[in-house]
């Protein structure tokens, strides 16, 4: 029962910080530093050089026909409430010019491993430290997600689990309440610690000037946040495994007037795909013999950069490169004796235009 005059028993001081882990794990002395960013260097993979990724010699899509262009234009106008339908319905299409654009994409799916000492309350978990040699970090089997799926996992390292006393609470399971400094009571805010209000005994503190600490319910202590009252800790090594899909794209410039940003939202016709997996070859070879020289140069640059970027602290599990042909048609039309332009692009036949001639002032401002 709470007694304002009773002193609380000696307890470990309140300290929310967890105790440092000793890190004494035989066989892992050289790994706990973890290299750059704490990640463990991946073992080198000695693999044969993959064959050149040779793409088809020539691919082209013809520009959309006049009827397809007009239907796409009408659909575009119907999605803008302030656009009049006159130019889309009755404008005279005078020319259609194809600007078929290639999009190259490279994906690199990697796995990284990082060691972290961990502690948790000991509640009878098995202890296996020293029972067998600790396996090297990259020798520990971990179930990987489907290729190109990002995920993180924490996996206990076998044969590193041991027990230690909790230093936060000095093996008592309790820590002094920081709100009341272990007294179990606090100054009464209702009467400002005077014990009375307007000459009447304060009913909140029964005239003592102090009231029960709401944080610890008058006990003067709280359960240790580190060991959760168990007094002992389980200490072990955890392997943090992370799978990342690094994707990069390159779009050829055809000087059509359509910005590359718009092409991000559409799909194209897949012309070429090259995938290498862990069971055979993990890395693709840059595209060669493709009619667009700029794309071949971009492939060479991106493949080299990805391999240099990921080969030090990560393991490349799979790479995939694709080439898409994005159809782009520049359509010129006449309306009220003036020429205007719109673009039909992507397999979805999306439309873009900057100078639609029949729009209200509000749309023009937007």
N, C-alpha and C positions, 0 to 999 in steps of 0.2 A: 504494500500500500504506500502511496506517495506521502512522504513526510518532508516539508520544506526545510526542516532543520537537520535532516539526516544526510551525512556525506555519502557520496557514491563510492563504491569500491574502486581500487586502482585498475585502470584499463589502459590498453594501448591507445596512444593518441590517434585521433581521426586522421586518416591519410588515404585519399581516394586513389592515389597512384599505386599500381600493382608493383610488386617487388621485381627486380631484374632477374632474368633467367640466367643461370650460371653458364649455360652453353657448353658444358663439358660432355661432348658426345664423341666417344672414341671412334675414329675412322672418318670424322667429319671436320677435323680441325682446319683443313684447307678450304672448306666449302662455305663456312658460315659468313665469310666476307661477301661471298656471292658475286664478286666482280662488279661491273657497272650496273648501278641501280639495284644491286642485290641479286641479280639474276645469274644463274649458273651457266657458264659457257657450254654450249651443246657439243656433243662428240662429233668429230668430222665424219662425214659420209663419203666413202670412197666409191664413186659410181662412174660407170662409163659415160662418155660424152653423148648426149642425146642427139638424134639426127636433126638436121635443119627443119624448122617448121615452115614448109613450103605451102603457100596459099595458092588458090586457083589462079590461073594466068589472067583471066579477064572476066569481069562481071559488070553488067549494066542493067538498069531498069529504065524503061521508057517513061517519059513524062505522062502525067494523068491526061486523060482525054477531056475535051471541053465539057461534056456532060458531068463527069466526075468532079471537075473543078468547080462548076457552078453549084452542084449539090452541096459540096463542102463549104462553099462561100455562103450559101443560104442558111446552112446549119449554124455557121459562125455568127451571122447577123441575128438569127433568132435567139441567140444566147445573150444579146446585148439589147436591153429594153429601150435604149434611146437611139438605136440605129433604125433608120428607115430601110425598107426592103427594096426600094426602087433600083439602086445601082446593082444589087446582087441579082435581081430578077431580070432587069432589062439592059444592063450594061453589055456592051459589045466586046467580046473577048477577041483581041487582035493578035496575041502571040502567047505561046507557052514554051518556056525554056527550061530544060532539065539541068539541075545542079546536084546530081547524086553525090552524097557525102559519105565517106567511110568513117566508122567509129571503131577504134581499137581499144580493147579492154584487157587488162592484166590483173589477175587475182593471185595472191600469194597467201596460202593458209599455213600458219605457223603455230608452233607450241613452245612456250617458255616455261622454265621451272625456277622457283625461288624458294629458298629455305628460310623458315621463320621459327624461332624458339617460341613455344606456347606453354601456358599454364592454365589449369582449370581446377575447380574444387575436386578433391579426391573423394570418390564415393564408391570405392571398391573396384575400380577398373583394373583390368589385368596389367601386371608390371612385367615388361620383357627386356629391359635394358641389360645388356651384357650376356643375355642367353645365347645370342648368335651374333656374328659379325653384321654390322649395319650395311645394307646394300648401297652402292653408289646412287646418287640422285636420279640419273638417267636410266638406271637399271630397274627402277620401281615401276611396275606395270600400272597404268592408269587408263581407264576406259575413255577413249576420245569421243567427242560428239561427231555427228555426220560432217563430212568435209564442207568447209567454208561456213561453218556454224560457230559463232563466237560463244565462249563459255568460260567460266572460272570454277575451279574446284580446289578445296583444301583437303589434302590426304595425309594422314599421320604416317610418319616414316617408321617402318618396322624396327623393333628392337631398340627403341630410344625412350620408352616410357619408364619413368622412375618417380619416387615419392619424396617430398620434402616438406618441412614444417613451414607454415605460413608466417613470414616475418612481418607482415602488415599488422597483424593482431597479436604477435608474439605467442602464437599457438593457443589463444584463448577463445577464438571464434567471435570475439566482440571487440568493438572499437568505441572510444568515447564519442558521445554525441557532440557534434560541432555546434549545434544550435544553442545548447545550454551549457557547453563546456563540461559536460559530465555531471552537472548538478541535479538534473532531473526537473528543474523548474526555471522559470524565466520571470523577469519583472512584469507585473500586471499592467497592461496598457490601459485597462479601463479606469483604474484609479491612479495611474501614474506612480505605482509602487507605494502609495500612501496608506493603503488599506481601507480608505473610506472615500465616499463621494457625497458632498453636501452634508457632511456630518453624520452620514449613515454608513454602516459597515458595508464594504464592497462585497457583493454576493458572488463575484467571479473568483475571488481569491480568499474568501472567508476572513477578510481583514488582515491577511498575512503580508500583503503587498507583492506576493509572488504567486504564480499559478503554474499548473502542471505544463511541462514542455510538450507541445503537440507533436513535435518531430519524433520523439522517442517514447511518447506516452508516459513520461515521468520516470523511466528506467535509468536514464543517464547514459545509456549505451545503445548502440545499434549493431545489428548483425554485420560482421565483417564483409565488405563488398568484394574482397578478393577471394576468400575461401568459402563464402556463403555460410559461415558458421561451422564448417567441417574441420577447421584447425590445420588441415594438411592439404597439400597441393599435388596434383599430377603434373609432372614436367615432361615434355616430349618435343620432338621436332615435327614441324608441319611442312609439307611440300605444297606450295601454292602453284598450281598449274593453270596456265592461261592460254586459251586458243584464240587467235586473232586472224581476221580475214582482211588483208590489206589490198584494197582495190583502187586501181588508177585507170583513167581513161584518156584517150587522145582522139580528137576529132579533126579531120583534115579541113583546111580552109579552102573554100571554093569561090569566095568573093561574090556570093550571090546577093549579099545584103541582109541575109537572115542571121541573127546572132546565134552563137553556139549555145547560149544559155537555154534557148527555146528547145533545142534538140535533146536536152536531158530528159524531157518528159515524154518522149516518144520512143517507139521501138523501130527496129529496122529488120531487114532480111538477113538472117545469119548466113554468112558465106563460108566461114572457116572457124573451126574450134580445135584446139590442141590442149590435151590434159595429160599431165604426168602425175603418177601417184607413188606412194611410198613403197609399194610392192615391186615397182619396176624402176622408174626414174622419177625423182621428185621435182626436177626443175625443167622448165620448157626452154627451147632454144629460140632465139629471136626469129621473127618472120623474115623470110627471104623470097625473092622472085615475085613479089607482089607489084602490080603495075604502078602503084602510088609510092614513089621513092620516099616521100616525107613520112609515110606511115612506117616503112621499113626502118627508117632512122629512129623514129620514136620507139618502136619495138626494141631495137638494140639498146637504146638508152635506158628504157624502163626495166627491161629484164636484168641488165647489169646492175642498176641501182638497187633493185629489190634483192638480188642475191648478195650484194655487199652489205646492205642494210640488215638483213635477217640472218646471215650466216654465223655471226659472232656469238650472240646470246640466245638465239632461238634455233629451233629445228624446223626446216621447211618440210611440211608433210605433203603438200600438193600445190601445184601451180596450174592455172588455166588461162589461156589467152583466146580471145575471140575477135572476129572482124564482122561487123555488120555494115550493110549498105542501107543508108537512110535515104529514101526517095525525097527529093526536094524539087518542086516545080515553081518557077517564077511565072506568074500569070499577069499579063498586061491587058487592061480593058479600057474602053472609052465610055465616058458618061458626061453628057452635056458638053461635048466637044473638048473634053480634057482627058488626058491619059492618067491612069492610076494603076497601082501594082498591089497584088496580094500573093502570098506564098501558100502552097499546099505541101505539107511535109509529114513524114513519118508514115508507118503502115496504118495509123489511125486517121490519116487525112485531116490533120489539124490545119487551121488557117491562121496566118498572122498578117496584119497590115497596119501601117502607121498613118494612113491618110484616107480613111473611109470618108467619102464626100457627103454623106447624109447622116449627120449626127447632131444632136442638140448641143447647146453650149455647155451643159453640165458634163456630158461625156467628154467633150473636148478638154475641159479643165481637168477631169480625172485622168 
